């Protein structure tokens, strides 16, 4: 799964992940996070963010 040709921000809010990684569901990321799996999540208030490099490493099966 590859991101589109959009400029990738430094961090992506969980609910916007599908805008940059089509087919990657925010609910899937939330479930993985609750299990201690998936890309590292950063919380700011009620919002959860991800670093694109961490998402890509997760999608490739690489631990970061």
MODELLER restraints for C-alpha pairs under 7 A, 6 or more apart:
rsr = mdl.restraints
at = mdl.atoms
rsr.add(forms.Gaussian(group=physical.xy_distance, feature=features.Distance(at['CA:1:A'], at['CA:21:A']), mean=6.94, stdev=0.5))
rsr.add(forms.Gaussian(group=physical.xy_distance, feature=features.Distance(at['CA:2:A'], at['CA:21:A']), mean=6.36, stdev=0.5))
rsr.add(forms.Gaussian(group=physical.xy_distance, feature=features.Distance(at['CA:3:A'], at['CA:20:A']), mean=5.13, stdev=0.5))
rsr.add(forms.Gaussian(group=physical.xy_distance, feature=features.Distance(at['CA:3:A'], at['CA:21:A']), mean=4.74, stdev=0.5))
rsr.add(forms.Gaussian(group=physical.xy_distance, feature=features.Distance(at['CA:4:A'], at['CA:20:A']), mean=5.91, stdev=0.5))
rsr.add(forms.Gaussian(group=physical.xy_distance, feature=features.Distance(at['CA:10:A'], at['CA:51:A']), mean=6.25, stdev=0.5))
rsr.add(forms.Gaussian(group=physical.xy_distance, feature=features.Distance(at['CA:11:A'], at['CA:49:A']), mean=6.00, stdev=0.5))
rsr.add(forms.Gaussian(group=physical.xy_distance, feature=features.Distance(at['CA:11:A'], at['CA:50:A']), mean=5.39, stdev=0.5))
rsr.add(forms.Gaussian(group=physical.xy_distance, feature=features.Distance(at['CA:11:A'], at['CA:51:A']), mean=4.66, stdev=0.5))
rsr.add(forms.Gaussian(group=physical.xy_distance, feature=features.Distance(at['CA:11:A'], at['CA:52:A']), mean=6.47, stdev=0.5))
rsr.add(forms.Gaussian(group=physical.xy_distance, feature=features.Distance(at['CA:12:A'], at['CA:49:A']), mean=5.27, stdev=0.5))
rsr.add(forms.Gaussian(group=physical.xy_distance, feature=features.Distance(at['CA:12:A'], at['CA:50:A']), mean=5.26, stdev=0.5))
rsr.add(forms.Gaussian(group=physical.xy_distance, feature=features.Distance(at['CA:12:A'], at['CA:51:A']), mean=6.40, stdev=0.5))
rsr.add(forms.Gaussian(group=physical.xy_distance, feature=features.Distance(at['CA:13:A'], at['CA:47:A']), mean=6.86, stdev=0.5))
rsr.add(forms.Gaussian(group=physical.xy_distance, feature=features.Distance(at['CA:13:A'], at['CA:48:A']), mean=5.77, stdev=0.5))
rsr.add(forms.Gaussian(group=physical.xy_distance, feature=features.Distance(at['CA:13:A'], at['CA:49:A']), mean=4.27, stdev=0.5))
rsr.add(forms.Gaussian(group=physical.xy_distance, feature=features.Distance(at['CA:13:A'], at['CA:50:A']), mean=6.46, stdev=0.5))
rsr.add(forms.Gaussian(group=physical.xy_distance, feature=features.Distance(at['CA:14:A'], at['CA:26:A']), mean=5.54, stdev=0.5))
rsr.add(forms.Gaussian(group=physical.xy_distance, feature=features.Distance(at['CA:14:A'], at['CA:48:A']), mean=5.59, stdev=0.5))
rsr.add(forms.Gaussian(group=physical.xy_distance, feature=features.Distance(at['CA:14:A'], at['CA:49:A']), mean=5.46, stdev=0.5))
rsr.add(forms.Gaussian(group=physical.xy_distance, feature=features.Distance(at['CA:14:A'], at['CA:50:A']), mean=6.82, stdev=0.5))
rsr.add(forms.Gaussian(group=physical.xy_distance, feature=features.Distance(at['CA:15:A'], at['CA:26:A']), mean=5.53, stdev=0.5))
rsr.add(forms.Gaussian(group=physical.xy_distance, feature=features.Distance(at['CA:17:A'], at['CA:24:A']), mean=6.81, stdev=0.5))
rsr.add(forms.Gaussian(group=physical.xy_distance, feature=features.Distance(at['CA:17:A'], at['CA:26:A']), mean=6.51, stdev=0.5))
rsr.add(forms.Gaussian(group=physical.xy_distance, feature=features.Distance(at['CA:18:A'], at['CA:24:A']), mean=5.40, stdev=0.5))
rsr.add(forms.Gaussian(group=physical.xy_distance, feature=features.Distance(at['CA:18:A'], at['CA:25:A']), mean=6.17, stdev=0.5))
rsr.add(forms.Gaussian(group=physical.xy_distance, feature=features.Distance(at['CA:29:A'], at['CA:38:A']), mean=6.68, stdev=0.5))
rsr.add(forms.Gaussian(group=physical.xy_distance, feature=features.Distance(at['CA:32:A'], at['CA:38:A']), mean=5.27, stdev=0.5))
rsr.add(forms.Gaussian(group=physical.xy_distance, feature=features.Distance(at['CA:38:A'], at['CA:58:A']), mean=6.18, stdev=0.5))
rsr.add(forms.Gaussian(group=physical.xy_distance, feature=features.Distance(at['CA:39:A'], at['CA:54:A']), mean=5.32, stdev=0.5))
rsr.add(forms.Gaussian(group=physical.xy_distance, feature=features.Distance(at['CA:39:A'], at['CA:55:A']), mean=5.46, stdev=0.5))
rsr.add(forms.Gaussian(group=physical.xy_distance, feature=features.Distance(at['CA:39:A'], at['CA:58:A']), mean=5.66, stdev=0.5))
rsr.add(forms.Gaussian(group=physical.xy_distance, feature=features.Distance(at['CA:40:A'], at['CA:50:A']), mean=6.57, stdev=0.5))
rsr.add(forms.Gaussian(group=physical.xy_distance, feature=features.Distance(at['CA:40:A'], at['CA:54:A']), mean=6.59, stdev=0.5))
rsr.add(forms.Gaussian(group=physical.xy_distance, feature=features.Distance(at['CA:41:A'], at['CA:48:A']), mean=6.31, stdev=0.5))
rsr.add(forms.Gaussian(group=physical.xy_distance, feature=features.Distance(at['CA:41:A'], at['CA:49:A']), mean=5.75, stdev=0.5))
rsr.add(forms.Gaussian(group=physical.xy_distance, feature=features.Distance(at['CA:41:A'], at['CA:50:A']), mean=5.24, stdev=0.5))
rsr.add(forms.Gaussian(group=physical.xy_distance, feature=features.Distance(at['CA:42:A'], at['CA:48:A']), mean=5.56, stdev=0.5))
rsr.add(forms.Gaussian(group=physical.xy_distance, feature=features.Distance(at['CA:42:A'], at['CA:49:A']), mean=5.05, stdev=0.5))
rsr.add(forms.Gaussian(group=physical.xy_distance, feature=features.Distance(at['CA:42:A'], at['CA:50:A']), mean=6.21, stdev=0.5))
rsr.add(forms.Gaussian(group=physical.xy_distance, feature=features.Distance(at['CA:43:A'], at['CA:49:A']), mean=6.17, stdev=0.5))
rsr.add(forms.Gaussian(group=physical.xy_distance, feature=features.Distance(at['CA:54:A'], at['CA:64:A']), mean=6.50, stdev=0.5))
rsr.add(forms.Gaussian(group=physical.xy_distance, feature=features.Distance(at['CA:57:A'], at['CA:63:A']), mean=6.51, stdev=0.5))
rsr.add(forms.Gaussian(group=physical.xy_distance, feature=features.Distance(at['CA:57:A'], at['CA:64:A']), mean=6.59, stdev=0.5))
